[in-house]
Amino acid sequence: MDESLAGQRLDQALAQLAGVPRAQAQRWIEAGRVAVDGGSARPSQRVAAGAEIDVDPPEVTALAALPEPIPLAILYEDADLIVIDKPAGLVVHPAPGHPGGTLVNALLHHCHDLAGIGGVLRPGIVHRLDRGTSGVLVAAKRDAAHAALAKQFHDHSIERVYFALVRGVPGAEAGRIERAIGRHPTDRKRMSVSSRSGRAAETHWRVAQRFAKWGVALLEVRPASGRTHQIRVHLTSAGMPIVGDPVYGRGGEAFGLERPALHAAVLGFTHPTSGERLRFEAPLPADFAAALAVAARREGST
């Protein structure tokens, strides 16, 4: 091992040695594909001088994102970027199990010239919404716009407002959740606040409407960081799992929902070229609005 890497976190050192993003190095370590001096490894452990690091990276699966004529609900578009209202059920980018039918495929068909901006499989993608989450999402059409938007997300200068229908009626009007989030210690498909390698995360919420008879509430949620599954994990950890979330909560059949009741309602950012502050809103989709109507009817009954 290069002696200059001594004292660094293992994920940082491995990223430099292997020439991969730090997040990818973390995934290799958490998947048990990295050993230090023949033993197990943690992303946060410090690398000692002279340590032997062995890596068994997974085989690369060749994927290609191709244009597909998938309809888009466009809220705004110019030469630098495009803002859409993503429907629930639409995957953002191709991945194993979802080689096509994604937002990326739709963007390639609509914009024609996205290839390579942000990566071969994620052209134009600056941020993600989970498959079951609906709402506002921005994509870049030029490299400079991609870099400028990515920096705003990194600096947390983006305005993001979500609505979530949760189980449990909080006694307080508002609250803040500050708990580090990392990969679940036993279930690799989930995130958790119990991970030893968690990264700092902060979420603010306030009650928009209570439905005491159902034991649910509509929350306005503002994440102050951008961890994977952050809102879903944080609200669950606070005893308020999202209705319809099959991973962190329970089903939403009673409300007619077949996906988590989470909607990205507002996205605000500074235009990467003009410097103008832009703010976009997406109305609640039909299934979410219908779920609230169900709750309201029950609340109003005697």
Summary of the structure (lengths in Angstrom):
residues: 302
radius of gyration: 20.9
end to end distance: 71.5
largest distance: 73.1
contacts: 946
relative contact order: 0.12
helix: 23%
strand: 28%
